[in-house]
């Protein structure tokens, strides 16, 4: 890491404590929407039970393969966060990176509005003394890096679909262009204010600190290559997981088709309106399959199977680290 990057990452801002009381109405709205989505998803599953019940008749080998691939993806996600945390020069134990990420994953299934990120930021602030702005910068980096990676995957999948199948869905191309344009703007804004964030945003210290930290992450080329490697390996696990899900549901799938659907399924995680985006992710998968000329309920079935495998591994790791994380947080 270059000296200017170290100084940017080491810069200390005034601590920021989020005001949770102002978000009470948002939490209530999210939980209400969550209840409605659960009801609608339950009714939809009951209506198409003949297509859904075959998911319950998985062989032991198929279930073991699904859980193994999901576990591989979870572990790579933990390593991804470790790579970013190391840039802050923090002494980290297994509990501090794998444990916190595992518990945060479980929290994301129970609480809305990125409560998992709030927990992570509070843990690293209390146990490691890491400023909230650094945690928010890390979260922003996770989102931007992930979006760019998955948008490039979608582009490759759409090209393969057009060239090999002669199918060029205009709606998906328009949505991809909008997503890429929005991501480009998000990356450009911190670069434009590079070096001037604290001077221009004196009244918004959190925003200035996030911009400074995000720019430091972008300038760390070694870190970017490490994150690219982690994302690539993680995506291989997710790609294989989706291919097994399609096969278990009795649906033929190509490699580029699975690449496209795995990318689409990740996008709702950017802004989780309800815990785990339950119902939203399934609906988006169904719409994506409709636009690709498939049946809506097939997308719901595949998404539910993938969710079950990933949730099972998240719960397993979360329970394993729950007590160690709680003890370190309490002592902190």
Buried (B, 14 or more C-beta within 10 A) or exposed (E): BEEEBBEBBEBEBEEBEEEEEEBEEEBEBBBEBBEEBBEEBEEBBEEBEEBBEEBEEBEEEBBEBBBBBBBBBBBBBBBBBBBBBBBBEBEBEEBBBBBBBBBBBBBBBEBBBBBBBBBBBBBBBBBBEBBBBBBBBBBBBBBBBBBBBBBEBBBBBBEBBEEEEEEEBEEBBEBBEEBBEEBEEBBEEBEEBBEEBBEEBEEEBBBBBBBBBBBBBBBBEEBBEBBEBBBEBBBBBBBBBBBBBBBBBEBEBBEBBBBBBBBBBBBBBBEBBBBBBBBBBBBBBBBBBBBBEBBBBBBBBBBBBBBBBBBBBBBBBBEBBBEBBEEBBEEE
